[in-house]
Amino acid sequence: MSEPPKFRAINPILGSSPQMGPIPADLVLPWLTISFVLLIMCRSVFHLSWAWTGMFIVWGDATWWILNGSNPYRFLSKFIGVPKWTRHYIHYKPLHSKR
């Protein structure tokens, strides 16, 4: 009877995206931006308390996480213009013609 094949151990981290605990690392910069903008708006423009400011920051960050999640290309690719390729046939006209 033949011996069963030996499998190689593969590093489980290969192919995964970087994370900070349960939070994907690609959400950190947008969250900081959203938090900073909402902090300035809530405290300076609307003169809201820290409780309301914190709730708006959590709401903005949670909305961004729900829209992007683990597949940010599914939401963000809607804002990238896609070229419309068409086939068109035209007769060749030289730029410089001999007289």
C-alpha positions as CSV (number, residue, x, y, z in Angstrom):
1,M,0.0,0.0,0.0
2,S,1.3,3.4,-0.9
3,E,2.0,6.2,1.6
4,P,-0.5,9.1,1.6
5,P,0.9,12.3,0.1
6,K,2.6,14.8,2.4
7,F,1.1,18.3,2.2
8,R,3.3,21.3,2.6
9,A,2.4,23.8,5.3
10,I,1.4,27.1,3.8
11,N,1.5,30.4,5.6
12,P,-2.1,31.5,6.2
13,I,-1.2,35.2,6.1
14,L,-0.3,35.0,2.3
15,G,-3.0,36.6,0.2
16,S,-4.7,38.4,3.0
17,S,-5.1,42.2,3.4
18,P,-3.4,44.0,6.3
19,Q,-5.6,44.5,9.4
20,M,-5.5,46.3,12.8
21,G,-7.5,43.8,14.8
22,P,-10.9,43.5,13.2
23,I,-10.5,46.7,11.3
24,P,-9.0,46.6,7.7
25,A,-6.0,48.9,7.4
26,D,-7.3,50.5,4.2
27,L,-10.1,52.1,6.3
28,V,-7.8,54.0,8.7
29,L,-7.0,57.0,6.4
30,P,-10.6,57.5,5.3
31,W,-11.8,57.3,8.9
32,L,-9.2,59.8,10.0
33,T,-10.3,62.2,7.2
34,I,-14.0,61.7,8.0
35,S,-13.5,62.1,11.7
36,F,-11.4,65.3,11.3
37,V,-13.9,66.9,8.9
38,L,-16.9,66.0,11.1
39,L,-15.0,67.3,14.2
40,I,-14.4,70.6,12.6
41,M,-17.9,70.9,11.3
42,C,-19.7,69.8,14.5
43,R,-17.5,71.8,17.0
44,S,-16.7,74.9,15.0
45,V,-19.6,75.4,12.6
46,F,-22.6,74.0,14.5
47,H,-21.3,74.3,18.1
48,L,-22.5,70.9,19.1
49,S,-21.5,69.1,22.3
50,W,-18.8,66.3,22.4
51,A,-21.6,63.7,22.7
52,W,-23.2,64.7,19.4
53,T,-19.9,65.2,17.8
54,G,-18.8,61.6,18.8
55,M,-22.1,60.2,17.5
56,F,-21.7,61.9,14.1
57,I,-18.1,60.7,13.9
58,V,-19.2,57.1,14.7
59,W,-22.1,57.4,12.2
60,G,-19.8,58.7,9.4
61,D,-17.1,56.0,10.0
62,A,-19.7,53.2,10.2
63,T,-21.3,54.4,7.0
64,W,-17.9,54.3,5.2
65,W,-17.2,50.8,6.6
66,I,-20.6,49.5,5.4
67,L,-20.2,51.0,1.9
68,N,-16.7,49.7,1.5
69,G,-16.2,46.8,3.9
70,S,-13.9,44.0,2.7
71,N,-14.5,44.7,-1.0
72,P,-14.0,48.5,-1.5
73,Y,-13.8,48.1,-5.3
74,R,-17.5,47.2,-5.4
75,F,-18.6,50.7,-4.2
76,L,-15.7,52.9,-5.2
77,S,-15.5,51.6,-8.8
78,K,-18.8,53.3,-9.5
79,F,-17.1,56.7,-9.5
80,I,-14.3,55.8,-12.0
81,G,-15.2,56.6,-15.6
82,V,-15.1,53.7,-17.9
83,P,-14.0,54.3,-21.4
84,K,-16.6,53.5,-24.0
85,W,-14.8,51.5,-26.7
86,T,-16.4,51.6,-30.1
87,R,-15.3,50.4,-33.5
88,H,-15.2,52.9,-36.2
89,Y,-14.0,52.6,-39.7
90,I,-12.8,55.7,-41.6
91,H,-10.9,56.1,-44.8
92,Y,-7.3,57.0,-44.5
93,K,-6.5,60.6,-45.3
94,P,-2.8,61.5,-45.2
95,L,-1.9,64.6,-43.2
96,H,0.4,65.9,-45.9
97,S,-0.6,65.4,-49.5
98,K,1.6,65.8,-52.6
99,R,0.5,68.3,-55.0
